[in-house]
Amino acid sequence: MTMIDENTKTYDDMLRRFETDELISCYYTGELEIFLRRIGKHGEAEAIAALNTHNAFVLVELYKILGLDPNMTEDEIKRSF
């Protein structure tokens, strides 16, 4: 299941479909930043745009920006939204 598609209208919608691989993919394609801007999460979008793409800790940084606990599993994240 895709985290962000034409049916993803809110932040909670995105997180209900959360997949770590999708998060990284959406980050690298710019889709995550575009989606966050579209739903009005401009601060998060700016922080994501400012990330260094060559950072080995990019996943940890994405979790931090999105307000997610890096110790949570994908299923725990999905269930919490």
C-alpha positions as CSV (number, residue, x, y, z in Angstrom):
1,M,0.0,0.0,0.0
2,T,1.3,3.4,-0.9
3,M,1.6,5.9,2.0
4,I,0.8,8.9,-0.2
5,D,-1.6,8.7,-3.1
6,E,-4.7,10.5,-4.4
7,N,-6.7,9.1,-1.4
8,T,-4.3,10.5,1.2
9,K,-5.9,13.7,2.4
10,T,-4.5,14.2,5.9
11,Y,-1.4,13.6,8.0
12,D,-3.3,10.8,9.9
13,D,-4.2,9.2,6.6
14,M,-0.5,9.0,5.7
15,L,0.5,7.6,9.1
16,R,-2.3,4.9,9.0
17,R,-0.5,3.6,5.9
18,F,3.0,4.0,7.4
19,E,5.8,2.0,5.9
20,T,9.5,2.8,6.6
21,D,10.5,2.0,3.0
22,E,7.7,4.2,1.7
23,L,8.8,7.1,4.0
24,I,12.3,7.0,2.7
25,S,11.1,6.7,-0.9
26,C,8.7,9.6,-0.6
27,Y,11.4,11.6,1.0
28,Y,13.9,11.0,-1.8
29,T,11.4,11.7,-4.6
30,G,10.2,14.9,-2.9
31,E,6.7,13.5,-2.6
32,L,6.7,13.8,1.2
33,E,7.7,17.4,1.2
34,I,5.0,18.2,-1.5
35,F,2.3,16.3,0.5
36,L,3.2,18.1,3.7
37,R,3.0,21.5,2.0
38,R,-0.3,20.6,0.5
39,I,-1.9,19.7,3.9
40,G,-0.5,22.9,5.5
41,K,2.4,21.4,7.5
42,H,4.9,23.9,6.1
43,G,7.3,23.8,9.1
44,E,7.8,20.0,8.6
45,A,8.1,20.4,4.9
46,E,10.8,23.1,5.3
47,A,12.7,20.9,7.8
48,I,12.5,18.0,5.4
49,A,13.7,20.1,2.5
50,A,16.7,21.2,4.6
51,L,17.9,17.7,5.4
52,N,21.2,16.5,4.0
53,T,20.3,13.6,1.6
54,H,23.7,12.1,2.3
55,N,23.0,11.8,6.0
56,A,23.2,8.2,7.3
57,F,20.6,9.1,10.0
58,V,18.0,10.5,7.6
59,L,15.4,8.0,8.9
60,V,15.9,9.2,12.4
61,E,15.7,12.8,11.3
62,L,12.5,12.1,9.4
63,Y,10.9,10.5,12.5
64,K,12.0,13.5,14.6
65,I,10.5,16.0,12.1
66,L,7.2,14.0,11.9
67,G,7.0,13.7,15.6
68,L,7.3,9.9,15.6
69,D,9.0,7.8,18.2
70,P,11.9,5.9,16.5
71,N,11.4,3.0,18.9
72,M,7.9,2.3,17.6
73,T,7.3,-0.4,14.9
74,E,5.5,0.3,11.7
75,D,2.4,-1.4,13.1
76,E,2.5,0.6,16.3
77,I,2.7,3.9,14.3
78,K,-0.3,2.8,12.1
79,R,-2.4,1.9,15.1
80,S,-1.7,5.1,16.9
81,F,-3.4,7.1,14.1
